[in-house]
Amino acid sequence: MPIKVALAGAGAFGIKHLDGIKNIPDVEVVSLISRDLAKTQEVADKYGIRHVTTDLADSLAIKEVDAVILCTPTQMHAAQTKACLEAGKHVQVEIPLCDILAEGEEVVALQKQTGLVAMCGHTRRFNPSHQWVHKKITAGEFNIQQMDVQTYFFRRTNMNALGQPRSWTDHLLWHHAAHTVDLFAYQAGSPIVKANAIQGPIHPTLGIAMDMSIQLQAANGAICTLSLSFNNDGPLGTFFRYIGDTGTYLARYDDLFTGKDEKIDVSQVDVSMIGIELQDREFFAAIREGREPNASVAQVLPCYQVLHQLEQQLGA
């Protein structure tokens, strides 16, 4: 039986999910939700989705919908995740799970109560480059001493990944730092016990810090230094340096290199090279197998506890 999916958010990330799902057998997107009906219809027509709406509640009322993927603005994530679980639907919410810790804790409590699959889009756990490193760690062949991470964008105006105006404001701490804070604890195999942050000037119109620096330490002693900027005029993206006891590895999106810049072939790590598709495959596999997915809301909650602590430090 195919898993029937409703997808909320027909923007840049929603389209990445639709492209990934095309490669996954026995999954069908049957409903598309987004705020602009005309644009939503246009995307639905392209992907052969028969139901469109501007209201998530309409899709949750469709009995055949088994699962929902939320690619909506950050501020809506926790409330919409809870609405999906209350409607009896499995749910995958894009990163971040929340931007207020208490709301994330409510999601985790509700998931436990319902027993439904609920996961968060922490894509770095699924990217082949990071999976390759993770496999080396779990095999006992590599232990992280330090991670050095740069998350750099040039976003002085409120645009999305497609260069279109955003209806909401992105956030270095709650969105972009979430990827690395979670990945560091996941790869170190050890909880974060120390976290410090400083931020640069607040943007006069966006009202957010455009630059940030974060230090982390895991219980096992591993450390992480994370630099984030919306002011960086190229190169753009997130660049990870893993410094370990038996080697150094550089992860640039789905590519992996040694510390001497020799390319490592990660094409055989998983069935696809696309992190979002692999993330979706895990979501649907967990539903079929009745198990907790990698990056379940419960697994990623400690990340948001750290972000909350950092927000308190920054006096936000």
Secondary structure, DSSP 8 states (H G I E B T S, - for coil): --EEEEEE--SHHHHHHHHHHTTSTTEEEEEEE-S-HHHHHHHHHHHT--EEES-HHHHHT-TT--EEEE-S-GGGHHHHHHHHHHTT-EEEEES-S-SSHHHHHHHHHHHHHH---EEEE-GGGTSHHHHHHHHHHHTTS--EEEEEEEEE-B-SS-B-TTS-B-SS---IIIIIIHHHHHHHHHHHTS-EEEEEEEE--B-TTT-SBSEEEEEEEETTS-EEEEEEESB--SS-EEEEEEEESS-EEEEETTEEEETT--EE--TTSSS-S-HHHHHHHHHHHHHHHTS--TTBHHHHHHHHHHHHHHHHHHT-
